[in-house]
Amino acid sequence: MAKPKAPRVPDVAVAFRELPGTSVGFWVVSACPFCGAQHFHAAGAGKSDPFEKLGEVEARCGQGRYVIGLPPKPKRKKECRAENKRARKAQGGALDDIILDDWDE
């Protein structure tokens, strides 16, 4: 008999916001995967590290749990780096030969 699969907990990207005039911070979920509303989760105050509050939490709407985390960084395009590297090699590293204006006449 196969074991039942554990329910998948969705990942949600959050943004950090501070309460104006204080050192109290919140993690803001822009759209809850369960109800679609905006939720706030406490991130700590004072000298506490707000990154310790990231992880699996209960949704404020009470309809389930999700994992709050930072949005992923955009990946660099390897092709662009390769093209730039080829262009630098073709120039031989000398910038003196490059014409920087249109006054060829």
ZIPEWO-V871095 format. One record per residue. N is the residue number from 1. SS is DSSP state (A for helix, B for strand, O for the rest). PHI is phi as a letter, one per 20 degrees, with the letter a starting at -180 (999 if undefined). Layout:
# ZIPEWO-V871095
n=N ss=SS phi=PHI
n=N ss=SS phi=PHI
This chain:
# ZIPEWO-V871095
n=1 ss=O phi=999
n=2 ss=O phi=f
n=3 ss=O phi=f
n=4 ss=O phi=f
n=5 ss=O phi=f
n=6 ss=O phi=f
n=7 ss=O phi=f
n=8 ss=O phi=f
n=9 ss=O phi=e
n=10 ss=B phi=f
n=11 ss=B phi=e
n=12 ss=B phi=c
n=13 ss=B phi=e
n=14 ss=B phi=c
n=15 ss=B phi=c
n=16 ss=B phi=e
n=17 ss=B phi=c
n=18 ss=B phi=d
n=19 ss=O phi=f
n=20 ss=O phi=g
n=21 ss=O phi=n
n=22 ss=O phi=c
n=23 ss=O phi=d
n=24 ss=B phi=e
n=25 ss=B phi=d
n=26 ss=B phi=c
n=27 ss=B phi=e
n=28 ss=B phi=d
n=29 ss=B phi=e
n=30 ss=O phi=f
n=31 ss=O phi=b
n=32 ss=O phi=f
n=33 ss=O phi=f
n=34 ss=O phi=e
n=35 ss=O phi=d
n=36 ss=O phi=n
n=37 ss=O phi=e
n=38 ss=O phi=e
n=39 ss=B phi=c
n=40 ss=B phi=d
n=41 ss=B phi=c
n=42 ss=B phi=f
n=43 ss=B phi=d
n=44 ss=B phi=o
n=45 ss=B phi=b
n=46 ss=O phi=m
n=47 ss=O phi=e
n=48 ss=O phi=f
n=49 ss=O phi=e
n=50 ss=A phi=f
n=51 ss=A phi=f
n=52 ss=A phi=f
n=53 ss=A phi=e
n=54 ss=O phi=f
n=55 ss=B phi=p
n=56 ss=B phi=f
n=57 ss=B phi=c
n=58 ss=B phi=f
n=59 ss=O phi=f
n=60 ss=O phi=f
n=61 ss=O phi=f
n=62 ss=O phi=m
n=63 ss=O phi=e
n=64 ss=O phi=q
n=65 ss=B phi=d
n=66 ss=B phi=b
n=67 ss=B phi=d
n=68 ss=B phi=e
n=69 ss=B phi=b
n=70 ss=B phi=f
n=71 ss=O phi=f
n=72 ss=O phi=f
n=73 ss=O phi=f
n=74 ss=O phi=f
n=75 ss=O phi=e
n=76 ss=O phi=f
n=77 ss=O phi=e
n=78 ss=A phi=f
n=79 ss=A phi=f
n=80 ss=A phi=f
n=81 ss=A phi=f
n=82 ss=A phi=f
n=83 ss=A phi=f
n=84 ss=A phi=f
n=85 ss=A phi=f
n=86 ss=A phi=f
n=87 ss=A phi=f
n=88 ss=A phi=f
n=89 ss=A phi=f
n=90 ss=A phi=f
n=91 ss=A phi=f
n=92 ss=O phi=m
n=93 ss=O phi=n
n=94 ss=O phi=e
n=95 ss=O phi=e
n=96 ss=O phi=f
n=97 ss=O phi=e
n=98 ss=O phi=e
n=99 ss=O phi=e
n=100 ss=O phi=e
n=101 ss=O phi=c
n=102 ss=O phi=e
n=103 ss=O phi=e
n=104 ss=O phi=e
n=105 ss=O phi=f
